[in-house]
Amino acid sequence: MATDLSVDQRCGSKSCESSDELGHELDLNRRQFVQLLGAGLLITVSGGVGLAQRRSSSRGARTVAARVHIGEDGRITVMTGKVEEGQGARAQLTQAAAEELRVTADEVHLIMADTSLVPDDGITAGSRTTPSTVPAVRRGAAAARELLTRLAAEQWQLKTSALDVDDGTITHKATKRTMTYAQLAGKTDVAGAFEQSVPSDVTVTPVSEWEVLGSSVPRPNSRDIVTAEHRFPSDIRRPNMLYGKVLRPPSYGATLTSIDLSAAEAMKDVVVVREDQFVGCAAPTSFRATQALKAIAKTASWQTVSHPSSKEIFSHLKKNARTGGRSRPRTRGSVDKGFADASKVLSETYRVAYIQHTPMEPRAATAEWKDGKLTVWTGIDWPQRAQRDLARTFQIPAEQIRAIVPDMGSGFGGKHSGEAAEEAARLAKAAGRPVAVHWTRAEEFTWAYFRPAAVIECKGGLDANGSLTAWEFTNINAGGAAIDTPYNIPNTKILSASSDSPLRQGPYRCLAATANNFARESFMDELAAAAGTDPLAFRLAHLQNERIRTVLQTVAEHFDWAARRKKVTDEVGVGLACGTEKNSCVAACVEVAIDRKRGEIKVLEVCEAFECGPIQNPANLLSQVHGCIIMGLGGALREEMRFEDGKILNASFSGYLVPRFKDVPKIDVHLVNKTDIPSAGGGETPIIAIAPAIGNAVFAATGIRIRSMPMRGIPPRRV
C-alpha cells in the first residue's frame, strides 16, 4: 500500500498528531515544528540540533544533545539522532527519558533520525548508544524536570525542596497541591526561560532508584512492526514516484569506456542518466527500469583490471602487509628475552575470510527534490553523514538537505554509507520526480562493503611451570579492535598492520574483535594443551581482570565445565573462550557434535555469560546476546565470500549460507548485572567468544586444530 512517511514512524506511536502535515511538509521551520508537536513548552538542551536551531553541529560537546517537548496535553516528545535498526535503541532511549522525567515509558514519544528535527548524536555504531546517548538523553530529561519543578516553585512561591515529582505531576509535599507538566507547558510566556543548555552538574537517578530503566520495556512501535503498518526505508512511497536501477560494472575496478543510451531513451516514460561512471534508469515500475537498464547494458564497454581471488587472498594480504607509520607495535617488557627464557615456544597462524553483513533489508532510498531542496528517506546508521555526503555531491548547503531514516531492517555495521541515497538523488534530480532505489540482494552481497579478511600470527612462550612468559600477536588487515591481550603476560608485542585489500571493507559487528578474539582464544587453548593444563584453569591463572574472571567462572559453573569436560568423546567435544571489548565482558562454553561421515560440525549447545554494567532493559539485552550468538555461528562455520576475476561467486543466500533455524543450538544465557560501573553497550561483544569456543570444542573431540574462519578440515571417516 502506498504511503507517505508520517511522524508516527518516528514517534513510534499512533497517538502522535499531524502525521499528514509532517509527511508532506518538506521544509519545516521552528514555528511549524512546534505547531506539529502541539502547543506547549519546547525545552532545548543542546547545541548542535538540526533545523530547530539553524546552527552548526556541536556533536561531541559536553552539553546534552537532546530535546524535550511538553505539550499542553502533557504529551512528552524526545528527539534523538540515533537510528533504530533492530537493536532496541527506541525502547532504551524512551526509558532513559521516562526515568528522569518521572513518567512511564508509554508517556514518552521518540522522534529519531531526521536531520531537520533532531540533534546530531553521532553514528549508531560501536555500542555507543548506551554509554553516550542514553546519558545525554537522561541529563536532558533530568534538566527538564528540574526546570519544570523550579517554575512550579516560583508560581507557588516555595522552595524546590518542598516539592516532589511523580508521574508527570509536581506535588507540594505539605499541602498535596499539584501541578502537571501539561499545566506548566501552557504558560507560554515563560518559554524563553528554557532556552538554555543543561548544567554540567545536573543530577540523574542512581541505579539503585531506577524504576523505568532496569525493566523490560518492549519496543514502543512493535505493534506497527508486526502488523506491517510501519514503513521501512524500502517501503516509502511518494506521489508520482519512479523506480530507479543503476548500471554496475562487470567486475571490481572496471571502468566504463563507452555506452549507447539511445535504446533506453526511446522507451516511454523512462529517464536515463549518465554522469561519468554513473549510469542509471528510472521508470514508473522497477520492471520497466530493469528492462531499460538491460537494453543499454548490452552496449557498454568496460576496461577491467586484474584482481586476486579468494583462493589466494591470505598470501596476498601477507605479501602486501604494511608496517611503520601508524602501524607500529605496542610492546611491554622484552619479547626477545621472554622467548629466549621460555621452556617451550609455539607459533601459529590464523585466517579469517571476508564475510557480508546480510541485513534483512538491503540498501534502499527514496529521494525528492523540491524548490532546489532535497529530501531523502534511506537506511543509514547516521542521517547527518548522509546529509553531508549529499551536500558535497550536489554542491549545495547541508541545510538544503533533509535526511530521514525510518526504523530500518538491520545493519550490523554494514550501513555506515549512503550509496542508495546518492543514486536515488541523482536520478530524481534528472527526472524532476521522486525516485526510489532498492538494491537487490545480489547488489548488497557484491557492492556493499565486507568484514575484512585477516591473517593473524601468534607466538607464545611458556616457562617450566607452564606460565606464559612472552606473547607476540600480529593482525594483518582486519584492524586493532580488542587486539590487546587481557591476560597477565610480562613480555608482549602486539601489532595491527594494514594491507592491500582487494575487496571494499569496513565495520562489522564488533569490528576486528571477532577475528582477534578467535585467534587469541584458540591460541590460548593451544598453549594450555602444551602446558598440560585445563583450558579454564590456564586462563584463570593468567587473568587479573575481575570482570572477565567473573563471567568466565559464571559460565563454567552453569555449563558444568569440569564434569562435561571429563565426558568428551571423539564425537562430542566441549570448549570455552572469553574476552572483552566495548567495555563489556563475555565468556562462552560450547558443546559440539562431530559428524565424521560428512566431516561436519554441529553446535549442540551454547552457554554464555555476559556483563555490560547495569542492565537497562533485560529482555532487549537478552535478545541482543541471542542474536550475537546466532550471527557468530555463521561466521564461525559457513559464511565466506568467494570471488575470482573481480566477481563475487556466491552473491545469494543459496550460495552464502547464513544460519538457518535448524542450525540454532540450545542457548543458555546468563546476564551479570554489575551495578557499580556505568552501563556499556550490549549489541556487539557477545559475538566474539562463539567462534573460538567452537574451535576449541572441535579440538577437544578430534585433536584437530582448525585455525580458520569459517572452520573446515574435519576429515570424513572412511566407510
URFENSUL-V134249 format. One record per residue. N is the residue number from 0. PHI is phi as a letter, one per 30 degrees, with the letter a starting at -180 (999 if undefined). NEAR is the number of other ideal C-beta (glycine too) atoms within 8 Angstrom. Layout:
n->N phi->PHI near->NEAR
n->N phi->PHI near->NEAR
This chain:
n->0 phi->999 near->2
n->1 phi->d near->3
n->2 phi->a near->9
n->3 phi->c near->10
n->4 phi->d near->10
n->5 phi->c near->10
n->6 phi->d near->13
n->7 phi->e near->12
n->8 phi->d near->13
n->9 phi->c near->14
n->10 phi->d near->12
n->11 phi->i near->14
n->12 phi->a near->9
n->13 phi->d near->5
n->14 phi->d near->7
n->15 phi->d near->12
n->16 phi->c near->8
n->17 phi->h near->9
n->18 phi->d near->10
n->19 phi->d near->8
n->20 phi->d near->8
n->21 phi->d near->11
n->22 phi->d near->10
n->23 phi->c near->7
n->24 phi->d near->8
n->25 phi->c near->9
n->26 phi->b near->7
n->27 phi->d near->11
n->28 phi->c near->7
n->29 phi->d near->8
n->30 phi->d near->6
n->31 phi->d near->9
n->32 phi->d near->13
n->33 phi->d near->11
n->34 phi->d near->9
n->35 phi->d near->12
n->36 phi->d near->12
n->37 phi->j near->11
n->38 phi->d near->9
n->39 phi->l near->15
n->40 phi->c near->12
n->41 phi->c near->11
n->42 phi->c near->13
n->43 phi->c near->11
n->44 phi->b near->15
n->45 phi->a near->17
n->46 phi->d near->10
n->47 phi->i near->14
n->48 phi->c near->13
n->49 phi->e near->11
n->50 phi->d near->13
n->51 phi->d near->11
n->52 phi->c near->9
n->53 phi->h near->6
n->54 phi->b near->5
n->55 phi->d near->4
n->56 phi->d near->6
n->57 phi->c near->10
n->58 phi->e near->11
n->59 phi->j near->4
n->60 phi->d near->9
n->61 phi->d near->3
n->62 phi->d near->11
n->63 phi->d near->12
n->64 phi->c near->17
n->65 phi->a near->17
n->66 phi->b near->16
n->67 phi->b near->14
n->68 phi->c near->16
n->69 phi->c near->15
n->70 phi->d near->14
n->71 phi->d near->9
n->72 phi->d near->6
n->73 phi->i near->12
n->74 phi->d near->13
n->75 phi->c near->16
n->76 phi->c near->15
n->77 phi->c near->18
n->78 phi->c near->14
n->79 phi->b near->16
n->80 phi->d near->15
n->81 phi->d near->12
n->82 phi->c near->15
n->83 phi->c near->12
n->84 phi->b near->14
n->85 phi->j near->8
n->86 phi->d near->9
n->87 phi->j near->13
n->88 phi->d near->15
n->89 phi->d near->14
n->90 phi->d near->14
n->91 phi->d near->14
n->92 phi->d near->17
n->93 phi->d near->15
n->94 phi->d near->15
n->95 phi->e near->14
n->96 phi->d near->18
n->97 phi->d near->14
n->98 phi->e near->14
n->99 phi->d near->14
n->100 phi->d near->14
n->101 phi->i near->9
n->102 phi->b near->10
n->103 phi->d near->7
n->104 phi->d near->12
n->105 phi->d near->5
n->106 phi->d near->10
n->107 phi->c near->13
n->108 phi->c near->13
n->109 phi->c near->16
n->110 phi->c near->13
n->111 phi->b near->17
n->112 phi->h near->13
n->113 phi->b near->14
n->114 phi->d near->15
n->115 phi->d near->9
n->116 phi->b near->12
n->117 phi->b near->16
n->118 phi->d near->14
n->119 phi->d near->13
n->120 phi->d near->13
n->121 phi->i near->11
n->122 phi->d near->9
n->123 phi->d near->13
n->124 phi->a near->10
n->125 phi->i near->8
n->126 phi->h near->14
n->127 phi->c near->12
n->128 phi->d near->14
n->129 phi->d near->14
n->130 phi->d near->12
n->131 phi->c near->10
n->132 phi->d near->15
n->133 phi->e near->14
n->134 phi->d near->10
n->135 phi->d near->13
n->136 phi->d near->15
n->137 phi->d near->14
n->138 phi->d near->15
n->139 phi->d near->19
n->140 phi->d near->17
n->141 phi->d near->14
n->142 phi->d near->14
n->143 phi->d near->15
n->144 phi->d near->12
n->145 phi->d near->10
n->146 phi->d near->11
n->147 phi->d near->13
n->148 phi->d near->12
n->149 phi->d near->9
n->150 phi->d near->12
n->151 phi->d near->12
n->152 phi->d near->13
n->153 phi->d near->7
n->154 phi->d near->7
n->155 phi->c near->9
n->156 phi->h near->5
n->157 phi->b near->8
n->158 phi->d near->5
n->159 phi->d near->9
n->160 phi->d near->4
n->161 phi->d near->9
n->162 phi->c near->13
n->163 phi->c near->6
n->164 phi->b near->10
n->165 phi->a near->6
n->166 phi->h near->6
n->167 phi->i near->11
n->168 phi->b near->10
n->169 phi->c near->14
n->170 phi->b near->11
n->171 phi->d near->12
n->172 phi->e near->7
n->173 phi->d near->5
n->174 phi->c near->4
n->175 phi->i near->7
n->176 phi->d near->7
n->177 phi->b near->8
n->178 phi->b near->10
n->179 phi->d near->10
n->180 phi->e near->13
n->181 phi->d near->13
n->182 phi->d near->8
n->183 phi->d near->14
n->184 phi->d near->13
n->185 phi->d near->9
n->186 phi->d near->9
n->187 phi->d near->8
n->188 phi->d near->4
n->189 phi->c near->9
n->190 phi->e near->9
n->191 phi->d near->5
n->192 phi->d near->8
n->193 phi->c near->12
n->194 phi->d near->6
n->195 phi->a near->7
n->196 phi->d near->8
n->197 phi->d near->13
n->198 phi->e near->6
n->199 phi->d near->5
n->200 phi->c near->4
n->201 phi->e near->10
n->202 phi->c near->4
n->203 phi->c near->9
n->204 phi->d near->9
n->205 phi->d near->6
n->206 phi->e near->8
n->207 phi->d near->5
n->208 phi->c near->6
n->209 phi->e near->12
n->210 phi->c near->7
n->211 phi->c near->11
n->212 phi->d near->13
n->213 phi->j near->11
n->214 phi->c near->10
n->215 phi->c near->7
n->216 phi->d near->11
n->217 phi->d near->7
n->218 phi->e near->10
n->219 phi->e near->14
n->220 phi->c near->13
n->221 phi->d near->8
n->222 phi->d near->7
n->223 phi->d near->12
n->224 phi->d near->10
n->225 phi->d near->6
n->226 phi->c near->6
n->227 phi->i near->5
n->228 phi->d near->6
n->229 phi->d near->11
n->230 phi->c near->9
n->231 phi->d near->12
n->232 phi->e near->15
n->233 phi->d near->11
n->234 phi->c near->9
n->235 phi->d near->14
n->236 phi->b near->9
n->237 phi->b near->10
n->238 phi->e near->5
n->239 phi->i near->6
n->240 phi->d near->11
n->241 phi->c near->16
n->242 phi->c near->15
n->243 phi->c near->14
n->244 phi->b near->13
n->245 phi->c near->10
n->246 phi->d near->11
n->247 phi->c near->7
n->248 phi->d near->9
n->249 phi->d near->8
n->250 phi->a near->12
n->251 phi->d near->10
n->252 phi->i near->9
n->253 phi->d near->12
n->254 phi->c near->8
n->255 phi->d near->12
n->256 phi->c near->6
n->257 phi->a near->7
n->258 phi->a near->11
n->259 phi->c near->7
n->260 phi->c near->10
n->261 phi->d near->6
n->262 phi->d near->11
n->263 phi->d near->13
n->264 phi->d near->8
n->265 phi->d near->5
n->266 phi->d near->12
n->267 phi->d near->3
n->268 phi->i near->6
n->269 phi->c near->13
n->270 phi->c near->10
n->271 phi->c near->12
n->272 phi->b near->12
n->273 phi->b near->8
n->274 phi->b near->6
n->275 phi->h near->4
n->276 phi->d near->6
n->277 phi->d near->10
n->278 phi->b near->13
n->279 phi->a near->15
n->280 phi->b near->15
n->281 phi->b near->17
n->282 phi->a near->15
n->283 phi->d near->6
n->284 phi->b near->7
n->285 phi->d near->9
n->286 phi->d near->6
n->287 phi->d near->13
n->288 phi->d near->16
n->289 phi->d near->9
n->290 phi->e near->10
n->291 phi->d near->16
n->292 phi->d near->14
n->293 phi->d near->8
n->294 phi->d near->10
n->295 phi->d near->17
n->296 phi->d near->8
n->297 phi->d near->6
n->298 phi->c near->9
n->299 phi->d near->11
n->300 phi->c near->8
n->301 phi->b near->11
n->302 phi->c near->7
n->303 phi->c near->8
n->304 phi->b near->9
n->305 phi->d near->2
n->306 phi->a near->11
n->307 phi->d near->6
n->308 phi->c near->9
n->309 phi->d near->12
n->310 phi->d near->5
n->311 phi->c near->8
n->312 phi->d near->13
n->313 phi->d near->9
n->314 phi->d near->7
n->315 phi->d near->12
n->316 phi->d near->16
n->317 phi->d near->10
n->318 phi->d near->6
n->319 phi->c near->8
n->320 phi->d near->12
n->321 phi->b near->9
n->322 phi->b near->8
n->323 phi->i near->5
n->324 phi->i near->6
n->325 phi->d near->3
n->326 phi->d near->10
n->327 phi->c near->8
n->328 phi->d near->7
n->329 phi->c near->9
n->330 phi->b near->8
n->331 phi->b near->6
n->332 phi->i near->9
n->333 phi->b near->6
n->334 phi->d near->13
n->335 phi->d near->6
n->336 phi->d near->10
n->337 phi->d near->15
n->338 phi->d near->14
n->339 phi->d near->6
n->340 phi->d near->9
n->341 phi->d near->12
n->342 phi->d near->5
n->343 phi->b near->8
n->344 phi->b near->10
n->345 phi->c near->13
n->346 phi->b near->7
n->347 phi->b near->10
n->348 phi->b near->9
n->349 phi->c near->16
n->350 phi->b near->12
n->351 phi->b near->14
n->352 phi->d near->13
n->353 phi->d near->13
n->354 phi->b near->11
n->355 phi->c near->13
n->356 phi->d near->12
n->357 phi->h near->9
n->358 phi->d near->12
n->359 phi->d near->5
n->360 phi->c near->11
n->361 phi->d near->11
n->362 phi->e near->13
n->363 phi->a near->16
n->364 phi->a near->17
n->365 phi->b near->17
n->366 phi->b near->17
n->367 phi->b near->11
n->368 phi->c near->10
n->369 phi->a near->8
n->370 phi->h near->4
n->371 phi->i near->6
n->372 phi->c near->11
n->373 phi->c near->15
n->374 phi->b near->12
n->375 phi->b near->18
n->376 phi->c near->11
n->377 phi->a near->17
n->378 phi->c near->17
n->379 phi->b near->15
n->380 phi->d near->12
n->381 phi->a near->13
n->382 phi->d near->15
n->383 phi->d near->12
n->384 phi->d near->13
n->385 phi->e near->15
n->386 phi->d near->13
n->387 phi->d near->9
n->388 phi->d near->12
n->389 phi->d near->16
n->390 phi->d near->13
n->391 phi->d near->7
n->392 phi->d near->9
n->393 phi->c near->10
n->394 phi->h near->5
n->395 phi->b near->9
n->396 phi->d near->6
n->397 phi->e near->8
n->398 phi->d near->6
n->399 phi->c near->9
n->400 phi->b near->16
n->401 phi->c near->13
n->402 phi->c near->17
n->403 phi->b near->15
n->404 phi->c near->15
n->405 phi->d near->16
n->406 phi->e near->13
n->407 phi->c near->15
n->408 phi->d near->11
n->409 phi->i near->9
n->410 phi->b near->14
n->411 phi->h near->10
n->412 phi->i near->14
n->413 phi->c near->13
n->414 phi->b near->13
n->415 phi->d near->13
n->416 phi->b near->9
n->417 phi->c near->14
n->418 phi->e near->8
n->419 phi->d near->14
n->420 phi->d near->16
n->421 phi->d near->11
n->422 phi->d near->14
n->423 phi->d near->17
n->424 phi->d near->16
n->425 phi->d near->13
n->426 phi->d near->18
n->427 phi->d near->17
n->428 phi->d near->11
n->429 phi->d near->9
n->430 phi->d near->10
n->431 phi->i near->6
n->432 phi->b near->9
n->433 phi->d near->12
n->434 phi->b near->15
n->435 phi->c near->17
n->436 phi->b near->17
n->437 phi->c near->11
n->438 phi->d near->12
n->439 phi->d near->7
n->440 phi->d near->10
n->441 phi->d near->8
n->442 phi->d near->12
n->443 phi->d near->14
n->444 phi->d near->14
n->445 phi->c near->9
n->446 phi->c near->8
n->447 phi->d near->13
n->448 phi->d near->8
n->449 phi->c near->14
n->450 phi->d near->12
n->451 phi->d near->15
n->452 phi->d near->16
n->453 phi->a near->14
n->454 phi->c near->14
n->455 phi->b near->16
n->456 phi->c near->12
n->457 phi->b near->14
n->458 phi->b near->12
n->459 phi->b near->12
n->460 phi->b near->16
n->461 phi->c near->15
n->462 phi->d near->10
n->463 phi->d near->4
n->464 phi->c near->4
n->465 phi->i near->9
n->466 phi->c near->9
n->467 phi->d near->11
n->468 phi->c near->13
n->469 phi->a near->18
n->470 phi->b near->16
n->471 phi->b near->13
n->472 phi->b near->17
n->473 phi->b near->11
n->474 phi->c near->18
n->475 phi->c near->13
n->476 phi->j near->15
n->477 phi->d near->13
n->478 phi->k near->10
n->479 phi->c near->7
n->480 phi->d near->10
n->481 phi->h near->13
n->482 phi->d near->11
n->483 phi->d near->6
n->484 phi->d near->9
n->485 phi->d near->8
n->486 phi->d near->10
n->487 phi->d near->6
n->488 phi->b near->11
n->489 phi->d near->9
n->490 phi->b near->15
n->491 phi->b near->15
n->492 phi->b near->11
n->493 phi->b near->14
n->494 phi->b near->12
n->495 phi->c near->12
n->496 phi->c near->12
n->497 phi->d near->7
n->498 phi->a near->12
n->499 phi->c near->6
n->500 phi->d near->10
n->501 phi->d near->9
n->502 phi->c near->11
n->503 phi->d near->8
n->504 phi->b near->11
n->505 phi->a near->12
n->506 phi->d near->7
n->507 phi->b near->14
n->508 phi->e near->12
n->509 phi->i near->13
n->510 phi->h near->12
n->511 phi->d near->15
n->512 phi->d near->15
n->513 phi->d near->17
n->514 phi->d near->15
n->515 phi->d near->16
n->516 phi->d near->16
n->517 phi->e near->16
n->518 phi->d near->14
n->519 phi->d near->13
n->520 phi->d near->15
n->521 phi->d near->15
n->522 phi->d near->13
n->523 phi->d near->12
n->524 phi->d near->14
n->525 phi->d near->11
n->526 phi->d near->13
n->527 phi->d near->13
n->528 phi->d near->9
n->529 phi->d near->9
n->530 phi->d near->11
n->531 phi->i near->5
n->532 phi->b near->9
n->533 phi->e near->7
n->534 phi->e near->13
n->535 phi->d near->11
n->536 phi->d near->9
n->537 phi->d near->14
n->538 phi->d near->13
n->539 phi->d near->10
n->540 phi->d near->8
n->541 phi->c near->10
n->542 phi->c near->12
n->543 phi->c near->4
n->544 phi->d near->9
n->545 phi->d near->6
n->546 phi->d near->10
n->547 phi->d near->14
n->548 phi->e near->10
n->549 phi->d near->13
n->550 phi->d near->16
n->551 phi->d near->16
n->552 phi->d near->9
n->553 phi->d near->12
n->554 phi->d near->17
n->555 phi->d near->13
n->556 phi->d near->8
n->557 phi->d near->10
n->558 phi->d near->12
n->559 phi->i near->7
n->560 phi->e near->13
n->561 phi->d near->8
n->562 phi->d near->7
n->563 phi->d near->11
n->564 phi->d near->10
n->565 phi->d near->6
n->566 phi->c near->7
n->567 phi->d near->10
n->568 phi->b near->7
n->569 phi->d near->6
n->570 phi->b near->7
n->571 phi->b near->12
n->572 phi->b near->14
n->573 phi->b near->15
n->574 phi->b near->18
n->575 phi->b near->17
n->576 phi->a near->15
n->577 phi->b near->14
n->578 phi->l near->17
n->579 phi->b near->13
n->580 phi->a near->13
n->581 phi->h near->12
n->582 phi->i near->9
n->583 phi->b near->15
n->584 phi->b near->15
n->585 phi->b near->16
n->586 phi->b near->17
n->587 phi->b near->16
n->588 phi->c near->15
n->589 phi->b near->16
n->590 phi->c near->12
n->591 phi->b near->16
n->592 phi->c near->9
n->593 phi->c near->15
n->594 phi->c near->9
n->595 phi->d near->10
n->596 phi->d near->7
n->597 phi->c near->6
n->598 phi->i near->8
n->599 phi->c near->7
n->600 phi->c near->12
n->601 phi->c near->8
n->602 phi->d near->13
n->603 phi->c near->9
n->604 phi->a near->10
n->605 phi->b near->14
n->606 phi->c near->13
n->607 phi->b near->18
n->608 phi->c near->17
n->609 phi->b near->17
n->610 phi->b near->14
n->611 phi->b near->15
n->612 phi->i near->12
n->613 phi->d near->13
n->614 phi->d near->11
n->615 phi->c near->12
n->616 phi->b near->15
n->617 phi->e near->10
n->618 phi->d near->8
n->619 phi->d near->13
n->620 phi->d near->14
n->621 phi->e near->10
n->622 phi->d near->9
n->623 phi->d near->13
n->624 phi->d near->14
n->625 phi->e near->10
n->626 phi->d near->9
n->627 phi->d near->15
n->628 phi->d near->16
n->629 phi->d near->10
n->630 phi->d near->12
n->631 phi->d near->15
n->632 phi->d near->15
n->633 phi->d near->13
n->634 phi->d near->14
n->635 phi->d near->13
n->636 phi->c near->12
n->637 phi->b near->8
n->638 phi->d near->12
n->639 phi->a near->10
n->640 phi->d near->14
n->641 phi->c near->9
n->642 phi->b near->12
n->643 phi->a near->9
n->644 phi->h near->6
n->645 phi->i near->12
n->646 phi->b near->9
n->647 phi->d near->9
n->648 phi->c near->9
n->649 phi->b near->9
n->650 phi->d near->10
n->651 phi->a near->9
n->652 phi->d near->8
n->653 phi->d near->4
n->654 phi->c near->9
n->655 phi->b near->14
n->656 phi->c near->9
n->657 phi->d near->9
n->658 phi->e near->10
n->659 phi->c near->6
n->660 phi->e near->4
n->661 phi->d near->4
n->662 phi->d near->9
n->663 phi->d near->8
n->664 phi->d near->9
n->665 phi->d near->6
n->666 phi->b near->10
n->667 phi->b near->10
n->668 phi->c near->12
n->669 phi->b near->11
n->670 phi->c near->12
n->671 phi->c near->10
n->672 phi->c near->7
n->673 phi->c near->10
n->674 phi->c near->8
n->675 phi->c near->3
n->676 phi->b near->6
n->677 phi->d near->7
n->678 phi->d near->10
n->679 phi->c near->12
n->680 phi->d near->15
n->681 phi->b near->14
n->682 phi->c near->10
n->683 phi->b near->14
n->684 phi->e near->19
n->685 phi->e near->14
n->686 phi->d near->14
n->687 phi->d near->16
n->688 phi->c near->17
n->689 phi->d near->17
n->690 phi->e near->16
n->691 phi->d near->15
n->692 phi->d near->16
n->693 phi->d near->17
n->694 phi->e near->17
n->695 phi->d near->16
n->696 phi->d near->14
n->697 phi->d near->17
n->698 phi->d near->15
n->699 phi->d near->11
n->700 phi->d near->13
n->701 phi->c near->10
n->702 phi->i near->3
n->703 phi->c near->9
n->704 phi->c near->8
n->705 phi->c near->11
n->706 phi->c near->9
n->707 phi->b near->11
n->708 phi->c near->11
n->709 phi->d near->11
n->710 phi->d near->13
n->711 phi->b near->6
n->712 phi->j near->7
n->713 phi->d near->13
n->714 phi->d near->6
n->715 phi->d near->8
n->716 phi->d near->6
n->717 phi->d near->3
n->718 phi->c near->3
